Amino acid sequence: MITPGQSPGVSTWLGDRSMKVRPEPSVSPQDCGAGASGAVIPWNVAAAKSIAAVVPLSETERVDLFQARGRVLCLEASAVLPSPPFDMSAMDGYGVRLQSLRGPAPWRIRIQGRIAAGDAPVSTGDGAWRVLTGARMPDELDAVVMQEHCEVDGDHIILRELPALGRHIRKAGEDVKIGDILLKSGVALTSRMLGLLAGQGSSQIDVIRKVRIGLVSTGSELVEPGMPRADHQIFNTNRVMLRTALDAYPWVETVDFGIVTDDRRLIATTLREAAQHCDALITTGGVSAGDADHIAGAIFDEGGSFDLMKVAMRPGKPLKVGKLNGSLFFGLPGNPNAALVTFRMIALPALRRLAGLKEVDPTWQPATADFDYDKPLGRTEFVPVSFSTAPNGQAGLVKMLGRGSTASLRSLADADGIALLTPQTSRIKNGDTILYEPIFD
């Protein structure tokens, strides 16, 4: 368990995702079934291996800032202009030259004119100038007195206190200096970052091209929503869930290959075609050890290989990760809960790395368990949870949903996040501190 006050990700069993993973031989066909004798890999090792196998994309493209939100910056961005670009008034008030305030207070100063934001710079000597917020300050004026602190008497102002040098003036470059590093490569551009770039006069930015991800649903029992369904069939939920999840990432271009029936030759043909056009492939279903589970065989038929095939996690043990003709391959289980968990915990970090992102891991947050649960030692469990605010400023409360069923759609729909139950723990008690990853989509 994570002790109260411990930062997310500190627990040693989580490991360092940037660690060097020792190369291992590719998995053989005999090891790929869920019930085969091949090694079961701990979840954190499997995630690290999946990430380590990725070579990030290097191709770039130039896009308008208006289309760049969420795209991955390919090069470090440095400032070519100071910000602000000139000394400007931070308040509506009156600009004065302190050297001209001679003798004891109060001072009566003639108003020489008015300068608003966007007005051309003026040259001035002694006297006061009415300046508005954002106005470029004349070089001779070195302080701004707020209008509330001035007495206006006709064409003069009366000051009773001496303002500090530079008061209410934003100096050129106080926010950004020329040469400052504004953004590092490998970040997903936010609207705020794009505003920063726009302040440098940029209208376009170079980003890494989108990752093309092929999505394939397998299963003779599947039928698309909106189509007639026989009594022995179920609607295809994973395709909608995963495709819309991928659509939330602006650095992804999804290529949807629809449903393929449980036919090894047809699956192999579809995967071969998908690999020719995509950087990564995601399939759902057909990864276990049943007679109709053909994913592993189809991959081997097409000359592909696997880096891992069984993970000590629930749900998602019969996960397949490998390569097919240069494309990354993720074979996810068919049950919706298992498909979502393996997508988020194994596939998504690797896809982030493929897209060129530097931050790839799930964002774990501490929370207080509002449930009791017994689990086997030695495996990591991921369970859907709801979140509520805890009293007294303590970590929020998470309640387990669906009792861990791998096929529960209702628990996924109701969930605010996914909780991580560590392999060293056999019992989670109400009040224990655990980690969870919020889901915002």
N, C-alpha and C positions, 0 to 999 in steps of 0.2 A: 504493500500500500504506500501511497504518497503521504508523508507526514504533513500535518497542518503547517502552513507557512512556506512549504517547499515550492520552489518555482517549477512550472511545467517544463518537462524535458530534462530535469536534473537527475531523475532516477537513473542509476547506472545501467539498468537492464535495457533502457531505451537505446542506449548506445549513441555513438557519434555517426550521424548519417553521412558525414564527409569522410568517414574512415576508408582506408584502402581495403577492398574486398579481395581476398585471395582467389585467383582464377581457379575454376574447377571444371572438370570435363563436362561436356554437354550431356544432358539427361538422355538415356536410351529409351527406345519404345517400351521395353519391358518395365521400366520404372514409372511410367506415366499414369497408370490407373490409380484411382483413389485408394484402392485396396492393395496395390502392389507393394513390393518390399523396399522400394526406394526410400531414402532418408526424408523425414519430415523436418522442414527448416523453421526455426523460430521466426516469428513475424518481423521483428526488427532487422534480422539478418536478411530475410527475403526482400524487405523494402530497400535495404541498402544495396543488395545485389541488383535489384531492378533498376535503381538509379545509376549505379556504376556502369551498367551495360550501355548507357545512352551516350551517343555522340551528338551534342547540340547542333541544331541547324545553323548554317553560316550564311545562307542566302538572305539578302536584304531587299527592301523596297522602300520607296519614299511615298509618304502619305500626307494629306492635309491634316493639320492639327484637329480639325473638326471630326475626322475619321480615326484619330489615333488613340482614343480612350481605350485602355485595356491592352493595347499592343505593347510588344516588348522592345525596349530601347536597345539598340545594337551597339552604340558607341557612347562613351562618356560625353556629357554635354557641359561645356564651360562657358562662362559669361564673356561676351564680347562688348557689352555695354554695362556701365554702372547703373545701379538702381537705388534710389531715384537717379535719373540722368542729370539732374541739376538740383541746386539748393531750392527748396520749395517751402511755402508756408504750410504748417500743419494745422492752422486754425484760421477762422475769420477774425481779423483784428487789424492792428496797425503796426507796420514795420518802422523801426526807428534805428538811428545810428547812435550807439551809446556814447561815442566820443563827443557828440554834439550836446549831450545833456550836462551842461555846466552849472555850477553853483548848487545850492541846496534845493531839495524838493519844496513845493511842487514845481513841475516844469510845464510850460505852456508852449506847444509845438504846432506850427502851421502844417495843415494837410496839403501836400503837394499834388496828389492825384490818386488814382485808383488802378489796381492791377488785379485782374481775375485770372483764373486758370485758363491757359491757352493764349493769353496776351503775350505779345512780343516783349522781350526784355527792355528795360528802360535804364537810363543812366540818371542818377540822382545825387544830390549833395545832402546837406542837412535838411531837416524837416521830416515829417511823417508821411507815410503812404498807406492808404487804405488797401489792405491785401486780403484776398479771399483764399480759402483752402485750396491747395494745389497750385497756387500762383508761383511763377518763377521769381525768386527773390533777387532784387538788384544787388550787385556786389557790395555796395556801400552800406547796406542795411544789415545789421547783425543781431537783431532780436525782433520778435513779434509779441506785441502786447494784446491779449485777448480783448475783444470788444467790450466784454463785461467789466473789464478792469480799467476802462478809459472813460473819462468824462468828455463829451463832445460839446464844444462851445463855438457854434457857427462853423468857421473854417479852421478851427483849432481843436486839438485834444489837450487834456490836462492829465498828466501822470503824477501820482503821489508816491509811487514806489519805483525804485530802479530795477528794471528787469535784468535777469541773468544773461550773460553772453550766450548767444545761440538759442535762446528760449523760443520754443515752438517753431523751430526751423528744422526741417528734415534735410540733412546734409547729403550731397551727392555721394552715392556709393555706400551709404551707411547700411543698407540692406544687402546689396550685392556689389562686389568690386570686380573689375575686369580681371579675368583669369580664374575667378572662383569656380570650383567644380559645383555645378548646379544639380546634376543627376548622374548617377553611376549606371553603367550598362547593366542589362539584365533585370531592370525593374519594369513592372507593368505600369504603364503611364496612367495616372489619375487625372481627373479634371483639374485638380489644383496644380499638378506638375505641368499640365499643358498651359495653364495660365502663366506660370513662371517662364515657360519658353516663349509664349506670346509677348511677354514683357521684354524679351530680347530682340523682338522684331521678327521672329521666325513665323512663317506661315506653313511650313512643311517640316517633317522630321523623318530620319531614316530609322526603320524598325526591321526586326527580323520577320521574314515572311511567315504567313500562317502555317501551322502544322495541319497537314491533311490527314484526317483520321477516318478510316473505314469502319463502319459499324455493321455487323452481321448478326442477325438473330437465327439460331438453329433450333429446330424442333418440329416434328411432324404434327404435334398437338396444337401448334400456335395458329391463330387467325388474327388478322388485324382488326382493331376496333372499328365498328361501322360496317363490317362484313358479316354475312350469315355465319352463325356458329353452330356446329353439330354438338350433340350431347357429350361426345368424347373429346371436345376441344376446349381450349381456354384462350382468352384474349391476350395478345402480346403486350405486356406491360413494360417489359424491360426496354424495348425499343423507344417508347415515348419517354421513359424516365431518363435513360442515358443520353438520348439525342438532345433533349431539352437541357439536361445538365451540361453537356458540351457546348450548346449554343450560348450558355451564359459566359463563356470565355471568348473574348474578342480575338484571341490569338489562335483560335481553332477554326478550321474549315472541315465540316463533317460531310463525308460521302456515305450515303445510306444505301446499303445493298439489300435491305429488306429481310424477308424470312427465307431460309433454306431448310428444306426437309432433311430428315435424318438419313441421308444418303452420302456415304463416304466419298464417292466419286464426285458428286455434285458439290459437296462442301469443298473438296480440294480444288475444283475448278473455280469456284467463287473466290476462294482465298488467293489463288494464283492471280486472278484478274485484279482483285483488290490491292494486292501487294505491288502491282505494276503502277498503280496510281497514287498510293498513299504512303505516308511516312510511318504510320502506325495502324494496326488493326485491333479492333476490339470485337470479340465474339461473346455471345451469351449462350449457355447450355452446352451439353455434350462433352463436358470435361471430366466426368466421373469414370467409373469402371464398368458401366452397363453395356449390354450388347448394342444399344443404339447411341452410345457415346463415341463419336467418330472424330472429334477435333484433333486429338493427338495423332491418330493414324493419318488424317488428311494432311497435317503439317509435315509429317515425315515423308509422305508420298511426294510432296512437292519440294523435298530437299531442305526443309526447315529444321530448326533445332530448338531445344528448350534449355533455359538456364535454371529453372526451378519448376516443380510440378506439384508439390504438396507442402502446405504451410501449416504450422501449429497454431491455427487461429480458427475461431468460430464466430460467425459463419465464414466459409470460403476455403476450407482445407484443400479441395481438389483444384486449386488454381494453377493455371499454366502461363508461364512467361517465357518468351523466347524471341526468335527472329525467323522471318520468312523472306528470302530474296531481298535482304537489306531493310525490310520493314520490321519495326518492333511489333511483337505480337502479345496480346493479353487475352487469354481464354478465361472468361469469368463464368462462375456457376449460373445456372438458370433461375434459381429461386431469387425473387426480387431483393430481399434483405441481403443475401449473400452477394448478389451482383452489385448493389450499391456500396457495401462495405469494401469489397475487394477493389472496386473502381476507385474509391476515395483513398484507401490506405496503401494500395500497391500501384495501380495504374496511374493515377493522377500525379503523384510526385514525379514519376519517371517522365510523364508527358510534359510537365512543367520544365523539367531539365531539358527535354528535347526542344522546347520552345525558346530556350535561352534564358529562362528565369533563374536568378541566383537563389531566391527563397522558394524551396520546393516542398517542405514538410507540412503536414497538417498543423494547424494552430491550436495547440492544446491549452485548455484553461482549467484551473482548479475549481472543483465544486464539491458540495456535500451530498453524499448519497442519502436519498429519502426512500430507501428500500433495503430489504434483506435478500441475499441471494447466495446459493451454494453453487460452486463451479469446480470442475476438475483442476488439479494442479498441472502445470506444465504447458498450458496453452493460453494464448491471449484471446479474450472474448471482447467483441464489440457489440454493444446493445443500444438500441434506440432509446432516447430519454427525452422527457419534457423538462423544461427549465422554469423555475420560479425564483423570485428574489427572496433572499433569506433575511430575517430580522437582524438588527444590531450590526449591520454592515459586514456580516460574515459572508463566506463564499456562498454563491447561489445554490439552491437545492435542485437536484436532478432526480426524477422519478423514472424507473425503468418501465418501458412499454412493451407489451406483446410477449413478455416472458421469453424473449430470445428466439422466437420462431423464425426460421429462415425464409418462410414464405409469406410473412405477414405484411400485407400492403397497408392495412389500417395503422399499424404502429409506425411505419415509415411516414405516412401522411401526417400523423399527429406529432412527430418528433421535432424537437428544436435542435437536436444534436445527437452525436454518437459518443457513448462513454466507452473508455478503455479500461478493461479489467485485466490486471497484470497476471502473468503465468505463475508467479510465486504465491498467489492468493487463492485460497480455497473457499473463503467465505467473505462476502461483503456485508457489513453490518450498517444499519441505519446510523448516520452520523460520521461514517468514514469519509476521509477526503480522497477523491478520485479525480481523474482527468476526463474531460470531454471536449469534443470538437463541435463548435456551433455549426449549424447548417442554415444558411441565410436565403437559399433559393426556394 
